[in-house]
């Protein structure tokens, strides 16, 4: 049979375990700790939710941005450097200019022919009608495997003439 256990934490707080299924923690020294444990436990169990409802407009905008990244995947699959450069804003300067992106695409697709752009994770930091900031975790896999690369980056996107473009990006992790 299970017998209750009693003990003391290193800071002098007492506890007792009265059953196999649950533990009663009697906070003697710090009563505020009991409140924090209760609130933390309820939040972890899903009883307290501070999330807001996502509107239909936000869902539509998220779908548009996801569609942009589908176009990016198709561009890598086709191996088209002009189509790749067209996905970036003509006024982009950070970290490369539009001409540098086109030159990189010509060199990359000249060596690799095509590639598979895999999106591991796409998160929205900010989302508006004409601009968005997303966190993208991706991998680019080439047929021979020699040109593979990937990482996590923060992309800033803008919308002009009902099309999304990357206006800047920064590498978060390699």
N, C-alpha and C positions, 0 to 999 in steps of 0.2 A: 504494500500500500504506500501511497505517496504521503510523505510527511512534510509539513510546512518548513520552509527554510527562512532563516532570518540572518541579517548581516548588516554591515556598515560600509558605506562607500568611503573612499579615501579622505573625503572632506568632512566626515562626521555625520552624513545623512544616513538615516536608517531605512531599511527596506525589508519587506517580507513577501515571500511567494506562497500563496495560499492554495493554489490549484495547479494542475497540469496545463489547463487551458488558458489561464490568464495570470497576470502578476499585478498585485496591488503594491504600489509604491507609496509609502508613507513618508512624505517629505516633512521632516521635523525642523531642520535647521533653516531652510530657505523656502518659505511658503510660496514665493513668486515662481520658483522652479516648477512647482506642480502645475501652475497655470500655464506656463510655457510648454511643458510636456503635453498637457491636454490639448492646447491649441495646435501644437506641432503635429500631434497624432491625428487630430481631426483633419488638418490640412493634407496630411499624407494619405489619409483614407478617402479623401474626396468629399468630405462633409462641408468644407469651406471652399468656395470657388470664387475667385476674383476675376475670372475671365469675362470678356464682353462678347456679345453676339456679333458674328461676322455678317455684314450686310450683303445683299445680293450684288450690289455694285462692287464691293471688294472681291467677291468671288469671281465676278466677270473680269475684273482687272488682273487678278491672280492667274486666271485662265489665259488672258492675253499674253502675260509675261511668260507663262509656261509654253505657250505656242511659239514665242520668240525663240526660246531655247530648243524647241523641236526643229525650228528652221536652222539653228546653229548645228544641230546634230546632222541634219540632211546635208548641210554645206560640207561638213567634214567627210561624210560618206561619199559625196560626189567628188571631193578633191578639187573644188573650184575656188581659187584664191580671190577672184573678183567678187564672187558671191559672199565670201567671208568678209572682205573689206566693206562690202555694202551693209553689213550688219552693225558697223561701227559708225558713230556720228562723224560727219566730215570735219567737224571742229575739234575732234578729240586730240588731246595733247598729253594726257597722263595715262599710262606710262610711255605710250608710243603715239606718234602721229599717224594719220590715216595712210600716208605714203609708206611709213615703216611697217604698218600692219600688212599692207599689200605686198611689200617686198618679203616680209617674213612668210606670208602665205604662199608666194610663188616658190620660195626656197623649200619650205616644208613639203608642199604637195609635189614639187619637182623631185624630191628625194623619196618620198613615201607613197606617192600616187593618191592615196586616200587614207582615212583613219576612222576609227569608231570613237565617237565622243560619248562617254557614259556619264550620266548625272547620278551621283550617289545621294546627294542631298541638296535641296533647294529651299532656303528659308527667306522669309520676307522681313526685313528690318523696318522699312518704310514703304508705303504704297500710296500713290496719289494718282490723280487723273492724267498727269503729264510727266511724272517722274516716279522712279522706284529705286530702292536700294535693296539688293538681295545678297545673301551669302550662299555661295555655290561651292559644293564639294564635287569634284569631277576627276575623271581619268580619260586620257586620250590614248587609245591603243592602236598601234600601227600593224600592218600585216606581218612584217618581219620582227616586230617587237623592239627594234633598235631605236625608234623615235618616240617611244612611250614616255608620257609625262602626266602629271596631275597635281592636285593640291586643293586648297581651299582659298577662295578669293572673295572679295567684296566688290560687286559690280554696281555701278550707278547707271541707270537707264533713263532715257528721256523719250518722250513720244512726240513725233512731228508728223503731220499729215497722216494720222491714224496708223503709224508704224513705230515700233519700238527700236531704239538704237542704244548701244553701249556708249556712254559718254566718258566713262573713266572706269578703271579697275585697279585694285591693289591686292597684292598677294598677302594672305593671312598666314598660311602655313605652306611649306613646300610639299 
